[in-house]
Amino acid sequence: MPDSAGSAEYAELHCWSNFSFLEGASHPEDLVAAGLQLGLRGIALTDRDGLYGAVRFAKAAVPAPHFAALCGAELTLESAESQPLKPSRPARPAKEVPTDTPRLVLIAADKTGYGNLANLISIAQLRGRKRDARLRLDDLDGRTDGLIALSGGRNGLVEKALLRRDGAVAVALGARLRDLFPGRFYLELQHHLRPEDPALIRALVRLAMQLDVPYVATNGVAYASRDDGKLCDVLTCVKYGTPLQNAGTLLRPNHEHDLKSPARMARLFAEFPLALRNTLAIVERCPFRLERLHGEFPLYPIPENEASPQSYLRTLVYEGARTRFAQPLEAKVERQLEYELGIIARMDLAGYFLVVWDIANAAARLDVLAQGRGSAANSAVCYALGITAVDPIKAGLLFERFLSEERGEVPDIDIDFAHQDREKVIQYVYERYGREHAAMAAEVITYRTRSAIRDVGKALGLTLGQVDQIVREYDARESLAGAVGAPHAEEKPLPPSIAKRRDLDAGSNVLHSRADDLPASGGIRALTPGFHDADFGADPDAQIRGPVGGALGALLLKICRRIDGFPRHMGIHSGGMVITRSPLVEVAPVEWASMRDRTIVQWDKDDLADLGLIKIDLLGLGMLALLRDAFALYRRRYPQRVPLSLNDIPPDDRETYEMLQRADSIGVFQVESRAQMSMLPRLKPACFYDIVMQVAIIRPGPIQGDMIHPFLRRRNGQEPITYPHPKLKPILERTLGVPLFQEQGMRMAMEAAGFSAGEADRLRRAMGHKRSRERMAELYPRLVEGMVHNGIPREAADKLYHMLEGFADYGFPESHAASFALLAYASAYVKCHEPAIFCAAILNVQPMGFYSTEVLVNDARRHGVVVKPIVVNESEWWSFVDQDGALRLGFHLVRGMGEVQRDRLERTLAYGEDRSAPHEFSDLVDFARRTGLERDALENLAAAGAFAPWHPTRREAMWALRGLDEREARGELGRAMEIENEPPAALRALTPAEQTTLDIAATGVSDVQPIAHLRPLLDAQNVLAAGRLPSMPKNLVCKVGGLVITRQRPGTAKGFVFLTLEDETGLVNVIVRPDVYERNRRTIRGSHCLIVEGVLQKEQGCIDLIMKRCWELDEQGAAAKVRARNFH
């Protein structure tokens, strides 16, 4: 008798999450929650060709020890008919191509099986191009121990043979898999209510008896709930780039691939109850749990005369201390070094520190500018090893913020490198430790508002133009959950031209501006077949009330809300590198990255941290590249002087601090944003620690915690400096009684409540957690009782607790701020004393920071820098400072000039054809012949004025190129020849405004700031120049006009928007209140030039205009369109 459905037990062993990338429609965590609710004994997550979601899945199941979270994957097999893929990494096609490739499901039974699974996934991924993994059956030889294999369901090798009625092939394939997985191969039965399913199930059962192998029931799950089936259809259309109305057989015929209860599965397999019991048997055979996996860091080779890695580390630390700290070593320095070395020894981390030291040391040998940052700056050992640049003892930083025995975790050490040179260091790590032991961490690229609208819009049949119009209506920072369909949230209307209402009952379509865009009849049902049962929270065939226009528009936004946060694809982490002692492919699956010569593990930084796998962050930082270039330009400009370096910059330069106090900080690291520039005149930094506070205070935390204003009032003598308790004065004295840094919160707990360093670190983690208030509440008894025990009255203890609770929302790491402050001061010093060098360097590392090339060059001119244009025989590829001290712009600024053009130019700029001596170009024909540049590049150079020595105007140069075409047609460019002096054609000269427009279009830089051409027009409208605002009275209602160079809408600004306008005399900060922004949204977001009317606000040296209204400045063809940089 078959088991009754009511008493059935079952575990789902074939399940995709949304980490199968557009093939599954549920988060791994949701599958665990649904499995627990349905009473399943367990789930095997078997995503396509990877373990991308496995860590999240395993972590979600930890609180339910009775629930088995098995680790597996569904691997794509290379079919016998397909051509073998070459062992290289060609580029991925622009669009996925549907394939009918066979699959095989593998589940890790033990640690050996897991290592084999990770290895097989890596083999499949590295064989072909990215996202086209293929495994061969031959790859399984010798790699199947510890693995359970399922035949794959309808897409399995055996099943496909049976479906095409090829029984002999099915038997042969089944026998081969049985032999590859002795005693561990199962034929997979699935019943999705398709007409052919019962016959296929019976055929598989007969084959199982013939081969003497077991069979098992699975449901090939693609989503947690049946309600998600239509969402899965949409994702399928996104994956294959086809609209729903054309999807056809790409979609499954029904929505039976949901996670089913044991009772439902028992009814489906009532004839074969053993199929369900075998799921439980497999669970019993698979004790392996991914959360127990831990990788080991590589052993660093030590010299023969050293007894251990720890002794070698001690030697290196004290060697470094002799140069990094004052000699002889102070007692407190030696105590701190010994304290840290003791903790490192007890935690067995010497090898880790040696590897990080090796990487930092290699950067120095490779002449790559580098600096450690983050919590590592709290460590005297890291400072002595040359990994970090901040003296933590002098700065009073807290080591336990970096490393704690009680925490028992490997610390994070982040190292910044000049971004253009970082690849040298990454390749060094690959070579030093072996590609089989090193790879980059991944980054999960998830859907956000704009990407979701684009992909879903195409799947619903909208044109690219229509999708673009919808996207423009949404700010990049707006979350779908908040902007679309959230409870009580006002939904944004679609653009009126798209959201046209037509007669639904007549069968015409909504959301389309032309009737012939869509089928002649059928309405939304024709576009979205089957989507008519309020599947996404709205009936797409009903008229939507409110501002959202059109049912299809409502459906689009509802689906986008559903996939907000879904993984879209895997990217590469900005710098995280994983290094392991065992071959990495046995610890984590590895695949190609999109970047050349890069491989990545299939997990992001959070997954790696959850498993205890060690990651070193090798990060690219544009400011280090700028400083590296600036130091090189300084050596070139002043060959007789002592070279400039980070260590040679004087720490207390008065002129540098005065420049910062004036908010003259365009291009300066960390203090160039509009918010930082408004803070500089108020805080008036006069020493290094002031810059540390300046860097930290303009962060979401202090703003949300309302700590900025009390701090400034105290600093300016407008409020007395007080402390919550006398014991805390030493901790809060430098920040005037206002806690700004996480380290201060830790010290407050240690001093007031008697917390140990480890307890204080747990407090710091609680403060940084997204549920910080709840975590803090758990620590309330320990904190308050500890304070009372230390003699603090309970009332004062409660007050202190509430201060820490509020502080939990905004604490910022002091070590991080100190590391960045070093670079902020260094960049300010270079800008202050060598503005031409600073500008050349920042141009050479663009894009970086807040400002465009035009703004940076205009700022340099305001500092007295002479800017010389791009000219053949004078310019080089990169911008530089010439012998006169002027900034000479480089060819790199010319639009359309890339690496190919750079190579050709640099081969011929410095040397003649025999590469023996410098050799100038004689004319345009000579330049074209020797460089071999294509016509487009020559036109771009002509538009940039690069041929001015031979052709004074752009039009003459373009005319000369026409003659060049004729010579080329006659084959005359390949040999030296006499050049006829053709009379120049009578060409109308460009107007000054046209000249500016062409300059910016060609290079991003002009001789004249564009607004200068409009000054007579602006004067006639009483529009003030930016340079006049300092002399205007406070609260004056006035108008200003200029190019919009930045737009900012920070999440902490309560809906306020901040604009920066530039005219020919300077910058204007504009503050836009939320209601004013909503009234002027399209003008603000879409206009390159604005006139703004508002109220002039002046406070502590800051000048802002509070917008009342704005309108687009009529450019009249005069002001070129300089693209603003938008930040959210």
N, C-alpha and C positions, 0 to 999 in steps of 0.2 A: 504494500500500500504506500502511495506517496505521502510525504509529510503534509500535514495540513498547513494551509497558508498562514494561519494565525500563529503557529509555533515555529515558523521558519526562521533560520538564521542565515546571514549572507554578508559577504564582504565584496565590494566592487573593486575589481582588479585591472580595469582598463578605463582610464579617466583622463580627460584633457581639461586643463584650466585655461584661462585667458593667456597663459604663458606659452600656449601653442601658437600664439601670435595670429589673431584673426581667425582661428579655427575653434577656439573654445570661448565660452561666453560667461564664465564665472571666475571670480578670484579664488585662489587656492584656499584662503581662509573661509570663504563662503561654502566651499565644498566640504570642509571639515565640519562646519556648523550644521550644514544640511545632513551630512552623514550621521552626526550625533542625534539630530532630531528624528531621523528616520529609523534609528536603532540599528545601524549597520555595525558589524564587528570591526570594520576597517575599510580603508580605501588605499589603493595603489595609485599614486599620481604618475601617469605615464605620458607626459607631454611629448610633442613631436621633436625628436632628434635633440633632446636636451633636458637638463635638470634645472632650467631657468627659475621655476617657481618652487622647487623642492624644499628650499630652506624655509620659506614662508609657510609652506604646507606643514612641514615637520614642527615648526615653532608653534603653529596654531593648535596642534594636537597635543602639545606637552601637558596642558592642564587636564587632559583626559587620558590617564595611563591605560585604561581598559580599551582604548580605541587605537587600532593598529594603523599607523601612517607609514605605508610602505613606499620605498623609493624605487622608481622605475622609469622607463622611457619607451616610447614607440619609435623604433628606428626605421628609416626609409631604406629599402633594399634596392640595389642596382639590379634590375631585371636582366635576364639573359639576352633579351633582344636589344637592350640599350647599348650605346657605344661607351666604352670605358672613358671616364673623365681623366683629364690630364692632371698630374700632381702639381697644380699651380693655383694661383688665386686670381683668375680674370675678374673683370668687373661684373657685378650682378646686373641682369637685365632690368630695364626700367619698370617692368610690370611682371608680376608672377604669371607663369604659364601653367594652366591646369594639367596635371599628370595623373596617370593611373598606376603609379608605382606601388609595388607590394610593400607591406610593412611586417615588422616582427616586434612583439612586446617582450621586454626583458625586465625582470624585477630582481633587485639585489636581496639575496637571502642572508648574506653575512658580509663581513668587511672585505674578504677576498672578492666576492661577487661585486661589491660596490666598486672596488678598484678596476675590475674588468669592465664594468658598465661604463665608468668614466672614460676608460681607455678606448673602448669601442666607439663611444660618441665622438671622442676627439679624432679618431681615425676617419670616421665618416665625414666630420666637419672639415677637416684639413685636406681631404682628398680633392674636393671640388671647389667651386666658387662659394662665396658667402651666401648663407641661407639656401644652400642646395646640397645638403648632406646626403651621401650615398654610402651604404655599407655593403660589402660583398660577403657572401657566405664563407668564402675562404678566410676572411678576416676573423671569423669566429674560432678558427682552429687554435687551440691552446689558450683561449681566452673565455671559456665558458664556466669555469669552476665558480661555484657560489652563486650562480644565476638560475632563476626560474624563467623558462621561456613559454610564452603563449603564442599561438599560431597567428594572431593578428586580426581575427574577425573577418568581415567581408573583404577586407583589403589584404589579407594574408596570402602568402604564396599558395598554400594548400587550398584555401577557400576559392581563390581565383581559378585554380585548375578545375575544381569541382563545378564551379558556376559555368565554365565553358565546356563542361562534360568531358574533361580529359582526365579520366580516372587513373590511368597509368602514371601520368606526371604527378598527380596528387599523391599517389602511393610513394613514388620515388622521393618527392620533396619531403613528405612526412617522415620517411625512413631516415633521410639525411639529417633532418632536425632532431629526430629522436637520438641518433647516434652522436650528434654534437652536444646534446644535453641529456646524457644518460640518466633516466629516472627523474628528469626535471623538465620535460617537455609536455605541454598540455595543448590539446586541440580546443579551440575557443568557440563556444556556442553563443550566438546572439539572436534575439528575437525582437525585431523592430516592427512587427506586424506588416511586413512586406509579403506579397503573395508567395515569393519563392523561399521565405525563411523556413517554414516547417520542413520542406524537402531537403534544404541544405543542412539543417540540424540533424536530420536522420542520417544523411549521407556521412556527416562527420562522426556520428556515433558509431556507424558501421566501420568507418575507417579506423577509428580508435581501437575497436576490438581487433581489427585485422593487424594493426601495427603493435598492439599490446601497449598502448599509451593511454593515460587518463584524459578525460575531457572536463571542461570547466565552463560555467556560465559567466558571461560578462554582459554589460549593456553598452560598451563603447560610448561612455558618457562624454558629452560636450558641454553640458550646462547643469547647474544644480537643480533647477526647476523647469518644468515644462513651459512655464511662462516665458522663459528666456529663449525659446526656440526661434522665434522670429528675429530676436536680436542677433542670434547666431547667423541667420540668413543674411542680415545686413552686413555683418562682418565678413562673410564669405564673398559678398559682392565687392566690398572694399578691397579684399585681398586680391581678387582677380580683375579689378578695374572694370567691372561691368555693372550696368544699372539693374535693379531688381526685375524690371519688365523683360530683360533679355537673359536672365540668369539661367533659365531652363534647368538642365540636369546638373548644373553646378551645385544646386541646392538639394539637400536631402528630401526625399518624398514626403516625410512627415516629421513630427517633432517628438519622436520617441527616444531620443538620445539623452534623456534626463536621468538624474540620479534617482533610482527607484528603491522603494522600500523592500525588505525581505518578503513581505506578503505578496507584493506585485510580482516580484521575480519568481516566487514559488508558483503563482498561478500561470505565468508564462512557461515555466519548465516543469509543470506538474507531471509530465510523462518521464522526466529525467531528473529526479530529486538529487541523484548523486552529483549532478553538475553544481548544485548549490553547496553541498557538503564539501566538495573539493575546494571551494573558495576558502573555507575555514581551515582546511588542511594546509593550503598554501600559506595562510597567515601564520600558522604554527611553525612552518618551515622557514619563516623569514623574521628572525629576531633582530636583524640589523635595523637601527634607527639613525637617521642622518644627523640628528642633533648631537650624537655621541662622537662624531668625527672630529679629529683634531690633527692639524698639520704640524710638522716640525720644521723649525727654521734651519737653514743650512749651516753646517759646521764651517767656521772660518779658519783657513790654514794659518797656523801661528809659527813664529820662528822656533828653531830647534832649542834655543837657549831659554825659552819660556816654558814654564811647567804646565800652564793651562790657559784657556781663553781669558779667564779672570785676571791672571797675572799679567798677561799681555795688555789687557785693557788698562790695568793700573799703570803700567809703564807709559802707555800712550797718554793717559790723562795727566800724569805729572810732567811729562815732556811738554805737553801743550800748556799746562798751567804756568810754566816758567816764562812763556811769552805772552799769555793772555792776562795774567794777574800780576800786580806789582810784586817785586821781589825785595826782600825775602817774603815768602808767603805769610800772610797774616794768619793768626791762629783760627779765626772764624772761617777763613777760606779753607784751610786744611780740614777743620772739623766738618764742614759741609761736604767736601769731596769724599772724606772717609764715610760719612753717613750715607751718601748716595751710592758709593761703591759697595757698601755692605748690603744695602737693599738689592742692588743689581745682582750681587753674588747669591743671596738667599733665594732670589726668584729665577736664578739660572738664565740671566738675560745677557751675559757678556757677549755671546756670539752675535746676538741681535745688534748690540751697540757697535761691535766691530764691523759688521756689514754696513751699517749706516755710515760709520766713519770712513770706510773704504769708498763708498759712493761719493761722499763729500770731498774726500781727498782726490778721487779721480777727476772730479769737476775742476778742482784747482789745477791739476796737471794738464787738463784739456783746455785751460784758460777760459773756463765757463764761469761767469759770475754767479754765485750761489749764496743763499742765506736760509738757515732754518727758521721756522716760524711756529706759531701756535704754542701749545702747552710745553713743547720741548724747550722753549726759551726760559722755563722755570728751573732748568737743570744746570748746575755748575759743571757737571761732567760733560754735557753736550757743549757747553761754552768752551771748556778746556780742549775738547777734541776738535774745535773749529767748526762744529755743525751749526751752531747758532751764533748770533752777533751781539746779543744783549747780555751784559754781565748781571746775572740774576741776584747776586749777593749785593752788589751796589744798588740795584733797582728794588731790592727788598721783595723779590718774587717768592712764591710758595712752591716748593718742590712737589708736595703731595698733590698739587693740581695736575702734575705730570705723571707721577708714578706712586703707587701705594701698595704695600704688601697686603693690606686688608682687601683691597680691590682685586688683587691677584690677576690682573690682566696685562697683556703686553701693551705698552704705551704707544700712542701715535706720534711718529716723528715726521713732520712735513718739511720738505726742503723745496724752496723756490729756486728756479734757474732762469737765466735770461731765456725767454721763450724761443728765440731763434736758434739757440744752442742746445736746448733740452734734449733733442733727439740724439745728440752725441752721447749724453749720459745714459739714456735708455738703451742705446745699442751697446754701450759698455757693459751694462748689467746683463744683457742677453749673452754677450761674449764671455764675460767673467764667470757667470754662474750657469750658463747653458740654457738654450731655448727650452730644453725639456724640463727645466726647473723654474722658469720665470715666464710670467705673462702679465699683461695689464688687467686691472679690474674692469668690469663692465659698468655701464650705466644704463638703467632701464629708461628708455624714452617712452613717456606715457602721453596719452591724449589729453590735450587741453582745449580751451574754447575754439581757437581758430583751426587747429588741425582736425578736430572732430567735425566742425562744420564743413570743412573742405571735403573730407573723405565721405562723410555720410551724405552730404549734398549730392555728390556724384553718384553714390549708390541709389539715391532716390530719383535720379534722372535729371537733375538740374544741370544747366550749362555752366561752363567755367566762369563766364561773365556774371551769371546770376549768383553763383557761390561767392565770387569775389565781392560782389556788392553787399551781400549779407555779412561777410567777414569784416568789411570796413566799418560796419555799424557797431562792432564789439571791440572794446579795449582788450589788449592781450592779457591784462591782469585780471579781468573779470572772470570769476569762476562760473561754470555752467550751473552748479548747484545754487549759487546765489542769484544769478541773472536769469535763469530759466526755470520756471516751474517750481521754485522753492515755495514752501508754505508762506502765504501772505506776501510773497515778493511780487513786485510789479514786473511783468514780462515785457521785454523790450519789443517795440514794433519792428517788423522787418521793413526794409526800405519801401516807400510807397510804390515805386515803379515795379517792384517785385511782388508786393503783397496785394496785388489787384484782386478785388473780389469779383468773381464771375458767377453766373447762375449754376450752382452745383447740380440742381435738379435737372438742368438741361444737358448734363453730361460733359460740360466743358471743364477746363482745368483751372486750378488756382495756382498762384505763385509763378505764373508765367506771363510775360508781357506780350507775347505774340502767340496767336492761336495755332500757327503752324509749327510751333516748337514741339508739340506733343501729339499723341494720337488724337484722331478726330473725335473719339468718344470714349467713354469708360471712366472719366473722372480720375480721382485718385486711385481707384481700384486698378485702373489700367497701368498706372505708374508703379504701384506697390501691391502687387497681387497677393491676396490673403491677409493684408494688413487692415483689418476692419473691426477688430473686437477690443478696442481700447487697450491694445497690447502694451503701449508705452505710456499709459496714464491719460490718454486723450483719444477720443474717437476721431480718426482722421477724416471721416465723411460728415462730421458735424461742424457747423459754423462756430468758430471759437469766439467767445465773448472777450471784450477787452482789446487792448492795443495790438496783440499779435494778429497780423492779417493773414488769413488763409489757413485751411486745414493742413495742407502739406507743410506749410511753415511751422505749424505747431508740432506736427509729427517729427520734422527734422530736429527741432530743438529738444523735444522729449528724448529722442534717441541719443542725441549728443550728451544730454545730462546722464543717461545711463552708462555711457562708455567713458565719461570723464574719469581720468586716472587709470584706464585700462592700458596695459603695455602695448605699444605699437611696434617697437623693434628694439634691438639691443645696440647701444652705442658704446663708445669707449670712455672710460673715466678720465677726468682731466689730468690725472697723473698717478693714480694708485697702481702700484706694482706688487704682485704677489710673488714671493720667492719661497721655494720649499726644498727640504732635504731629499725627500723621495721624488721620483719623477712626477711632475705636476699633473700629468694626464691620468695618474692613478688617484689623485686627490680631488681634482675638480675637472670637469670637461673643459676643453680648450677649443676655440674656433678662431677663424680669421677675423680681424678687425677690418673696418672699412679703410683704414690707413695702411699704406704699403709697409710691409715688413713688420707688422704688428699682429700679435695674437692676444686674445683676451680669454679670461675664464668666463663662465656663463653666469657669474654672480656679481652683484654690485657690492659696494663697500659695507652696507648694512648686513647683507647675507654673510660676507666674509667675517665680519666682527661677531655675528651670532655663532659662527662655528669656531671662532678662535683662530682663524687663519690669519697670518701676519701679513699686513700690507704696509708698504712704505710709499708715502705720497711724494712723487717727483713732479713738481708742479711748474708750469711755465708762467712767468710773471713778466708782463710787458715793461714794468718800471725797471727791473734789473737789466733788460735788454736796452732800455733807454740810457741807463747809467753806463753800461758797458760801452755803448756807442759814443756817449758824451766824453768818457775818459779817453777813448781813442782819438776823437776829434781834438781834444785838448792837447794830447801829445803831438798831433800833427800841426796844430796852430802855434804851439809854444815848445818847439823841440829842445830849447835850452833850459826850460824850467823842470823842476821836479815833477814827475808824473802825478796826476790827480787820481786818488782812489778813495774808496769808502773810509779807509783808515786815516787818510790824510786830511779829510774835511774837518775844519775846526768846529768844536761842538757848541760854541757860544758866540756865533757871529751876530753882532748887533743888527747889521743891515738886513740880514736874512729874516730875523724876527720882526723887524719893522715892516718889511714887505708883507709878511703874513698878517700882521695886525691891520694892514690896509686891505686885506682880502684880495691881494694881488696874487692869485693862486691858480690861474688857468694852467692846466697841465701838471700841477704839483700833485704827487701821489696822495690819495686818500682825502685831500682837503680842497678839491676843485669843484665839488658838486655845489649846486645852488644853496643847499642847506648848510654845508660847511662854510661857504663863503659868507653867509649871513651870520654865522657864529663867530668867525675869526675876529671881527672888530669888537665883539662883546667879551670874548674870553681873553683877547689880547695876549697870546702866547709869548712868553719871554724867556723860557728855558725848556729843556728837553721834556721834562715831565708834563709841562703844559701841553706839548704836542701829543703826548700819550693820552691825556684826558680829551684833547680835541678830537683825536681819532675815534675814541670810544664813545663820546657823548652823542654824536649824531648817528644813533643806531635805533632800531625799533624799540629796544628795551628801555633806555632812558627816556625816550619820547613817551612811550606808553606809561611808564612809571611816573611821569610828571616830575622828573628829577632835574630837568634842565634849568627851569626858572629858579628854584631854590638855590641851586649851585651858583648861578650867575649873580643872583642878588647878594649872596654871601661874598662872592669874589669881588664885587664892586662896592662892598661896604654898606649895602642897603638892608642887610638882615644880619643879626648876630649869629656867630658860629656856635652851634650847640651840638652836644653829643647825647645819644640815647642813654649812656651810662659812662661814668668816668673811666671804667675799665676799657672802654672801646676807643678812647681818644687816640692812643698810638696807632690804631688800625685805620681810623677815619680822618686823621689830621690832615694828610696830604690832599684829600678830596673834600676838605672843609665840612666834615661831618655828614656828607651825603655819600652813601655807598654807590659806587659806579661799577665795581669789578667783582667777578665771581670769587676771586681769591679773598676779597674783603669779607664776603659772606661766610666763607669757610673759616677765616680767622676769627670772626665774631662768634661763631659757634664754638670754636676751640677755647677761646678766652672766656666767654660768658657762661657757657654751658658745660665746659670740661669735655667737649667732644675729642676723641682721638682723631688723628689725621685721616684714618680710614672712614670714620663716621662722618667727618666733615666733607670728605669726598662724596659719600653717599648723599649728603645734604645737597652738595653742588649738583649732583646728577638729578636729584629730585627737583631742584630749581630749574634745571634745563629741560625737564620732561614736558611733553605736550599736555600732560595732565598734572602740571606742577602743583596746583592747589590741593588736589587729592593726595599727592605724594607728600606734600608738606604737612597735611593734616595727620598723616600717619606718624610723623616725627614729633608732633606737638608735645605729647607727654614727656618724651626724653629731653627735648629742648627746655621746656619750662621747668621741669623738676631739676635738671642740671643747673639752670640759672639760680633757682632758689637755693640749691645746695651750696652754690658759690657765693651766697650772701646777697643776692639781688632780690629785692622784694617782689612778691608774686605779681603785683600790678605792673611794675616795671618790666618783669619777665614777659608778661602778656604783650606789653607794648613792643618789646624787642621781637617777639615772635611775629607779630603782625607786620613789623618792618621787614623781617626776613621773608615773610610770605609775599608781601608786595614786591620785594626785591627779586623774588623768583621769576617774575615776568620779564626781567630786563637785564640781569647780570651779564657782563661782557668780560671775556678773559683779559686780564691785565697783560699777560705775556704776549698775547696776540697783538694788542694795541702797541706794546713797546716795540715789537719787531717791525710793525708797519711804520711806527713813528720814526725809526731810524731812516727808512727810505723816504718818508715824507720830508724830513729835514734835509737829507742829502739832495733830493731833487729841487727843493726850494733854494738851497745854497747855489746850485749850478745855475738855476734860472736867474737868481739875483745877480750873480757876478759874471756869468757868461751867457747872456740871453740868446745870442746868435747860436752858440754851440747847443744850448738847450733846445732851441727850436729845430735845428737841423736833426738832432737826435730823435726828438719826438716825431718829426715827420717820417723818419726812417723806420719807425716801429709801428706806424699806423696799420690797421685801426686799433686805437686804444683810448680809453678814457671817455670823457663827455663831449669832446668838441671836434668839429670838422677841421680839415686842413686849412680852410679859409680863415676860420676863427683863430686858429693857432698862429697863422702868419700875421694876421692883423694885430694880435696881441704882441707879437715880437716887434712889429713896427712901432707900437705905442711905447716900447722899451728902447727905442732909438736904433733898432737893427735895420741896416740897409739890406733890402731883399733884391737879389739879382735874378733875372728870369732864366729859364731853361734855354741854353744856346749850345748848338753843336760847336765843338772845339773848346768850349769853356766848361760845360757841365759834365758830371760823371753820372753813373747810374744812381748813386745815393746822393742826397743833399749833403753839403759840407760848408765849412767856413773858409773863405779864401784868404790870401795874404793881407788883404785890406781889412779883414775882420767882418766882411759882409757875408750874408747867407746866400749861397748859390744853390738854387733849386736843382734837383736831380731828375733824370729821365724817369725814375720810378713813379713820379707823380702823373705822368702822361697817361690818360685813359687808354685802355686796351693794350698796354705794354706789359707783357708777362715774362715768365722765365725764359721762353725761347728767344724773345727779343733782347732780354738782358744778356743772355749768353753771346748773341751775335754782336751786340754793342761792345761788351767788355772785351771781346777778342780783338776788336779793331780800334777802340778808343785810345788805349795806352800805347800801342805799338803799331809799327808799319806792317806791311805784308810779310816781311822777313822776321818780324818780332824782335828786331835788334835795337830799334830806337824809336822814341816818340815821333809820331807822324800825323800832322793835321790833315783834315779833309780840305780839298781845294774848292769844291763846289758840290751842288746837289747831286750831280751825276756821279761824281767820285764817291760821295757818301753812300748812295744807293748801290753802286757797284760793289764796294768793299764790304758793306755790312750785310748785303743780301736780304734786307728787310722787305717784307711784302708791302703791297700798295696800301693796305689799311693802316699799317704802322707808320708809313711815310706821311699819309694824310693826317694822322693824329699828331705827328711831330710838327707838320706845317701849321695845323690849327693852333698848336701851342706856341708858335712863334720861334721854334728852335732853329729855323733857317734864316733868321733875321740878318746875319752878316752878309748873306748873298741876296736875300729877298726881304726888304724891309717890312712889307706888310704881309698879313696872312693870305690875302687874295692873290698877291703876286706869287707867293710860294705855291699855292694850289694851282695857279696857272702854269707854273714851271713844271709841276708834276704831270700836267697834261702833255707837255712837250717830252717829258721823260717817257711817257707811254709810247710815243711815236718812235723814240730812239730804241726802246726795248723791242718794239715790233720789227725794227730793222736789224736787230741783233747787235746793236752798237754798245750796249752796256757792259759787255764782257771784255772790252779792250780799251786801253787808253786812247784818247782821241782829242783833237782840238774841239773846244766847245764854242759854237757860234754865239756871239753876243746878240741874242734876239732882242729887239726893242720890247719893253714891257707893254702888255696890253693896257688899254685905257680902262682901268677898273675903278669904280666908285670906292672911295675910302670908307672904311667902317666908321660909324659914329662912336663916340666914347662909350655910350651905353652898350652898343653892339659888341664893341671890343671886350668889355667886361664880361658880357654874357658868354662870348666865345672862350675867353680865358677860363672861366669857371667850368664850362662844359668840357674843356680840353684837359685841364689840370687840377681843378678844384681850387685854384688860387688866381687872384686878379691883382693888378696894380692899384686899383681903386675899389674901395668898399662899395658894393652895389647901391646902398642907400644914398651915397653922395650924389648920384645922378638924380635922385628924386627930391633933394633938399629944397629946391625952389617950390615944388608942389607942396611939400610938407609945411614949409614956412607959411605958405598962403593959407593953410588950414590951421595955423597956430599949433602945429605939432612940434613939441620941444625935442631938441637933441639930447641924447643921454648925458653928454658932458655938461649940460646946463642944470641938471637936477640937483647936484649938491648945493647950488646957490638959491634954489627955490624954497619957499616957506613950507613948513610942515602942514599937512591936511589940505594942500592946494589940490583942487580938481583940475587935472591937466590931461593932455594927450601926448603919447609917445608913439613912435613908429619904428619898425625895424624888421630884420630877418629873424624868424623863429629859429634859434640855434639849439635849444633843448626844450623838451617837454617832460615833466616828471609828475607822476601820480603815485606817490608812495602809499603802500597799504596802511601805514601808520598815520596818515595825514587826514583821516576822517573825511575823505572825499575831496579834499582840497587838491588843486592842480597848480603846479609851479612852472612858469615859462621864463625863458631867458631870451630877450630880444637884443640884437646888435645893430647899431648904426655906425656911421663913419667916425663917431666920437667915443664910443664905448658900449657898455652893456647896461641893460635894464632888467631888474628882477620884477616879475609880475606874479601876483598871488591871485588865484581864481577860486572864489568860494564855490561850494558844490552847486548851489542853485544857479549861479551865474554860468558855471560850466555847462550845466544841462541845457540852458537856453542858447548857448553859443557853441555847443559841442562840435558841430560840423565845421564851423569856421575855424575853431581852435585847432582841430585835428587835421584839417585839410589844407590850410593856408600856409604858404611859404613866407609871406610878408603880412604883417598885421599893423593896424593902428589900434591902440588900446587907450580908452578913456578910463580914468580912475582917480583914486585919492592917493596923494603922495604921503607915504608913511616913513618917518625917520625915527630911529631909535638906536642909541649907542653906536653911532657910526654906520648903521645899516640903512640903506635906502631901498624901499619897495614901493611898487604901485599896486594898490588894491583895485582890481578890475571892476568896473561897473558895466561896461559894454565894449565890444570890439567889432571891427569889420576888416575885410581883406583890403590890403593896400594895393591900389591899382598900379601894377608894375609897369604898364605901358611899354613892355619890352625892354625896360631898362635894368631891372634888378634880376640878376640870375637866380635860379632856383637852387639855393644851397639847402641840401637835405638836413632837416633837424634830426638830432639823435634823441630817441624816445626812451625813457627809463620808467619802470613801474615797480 
